[in-house]
């Protein structure tokens, strides 16, 4: 994060070094939610990897999948994502993702 100069854009940065188990276990995502003070059910994960999608589902978080390998988009784990861009970055549209996230907020229940 420091090399890319992206760290200033994030409130919290959690890596597998901060938790007992890495993906596909949900530990890193659960820890990120904890540090943010957010319930996992209110979080949205953007993932490009199969194990990340699995971890998001196990954490009880919604998932936007942008597969880095196009042939993986057909796997059932990617199909389980809430929003899938099947051809990866070639299909990804930020406005589509943001609109989808905004709709989640307008449909949130008091128990989320």
Secondary structure by P-SEA (a helix, b strand, c coil): cccccccccccccccccccccccccaaaaaaaaaaaccccccbbbbbccaaaaaaaaaacbbbbbbcccccccccccccccccccccccccccaaaaaaaaaaaaaaccccc
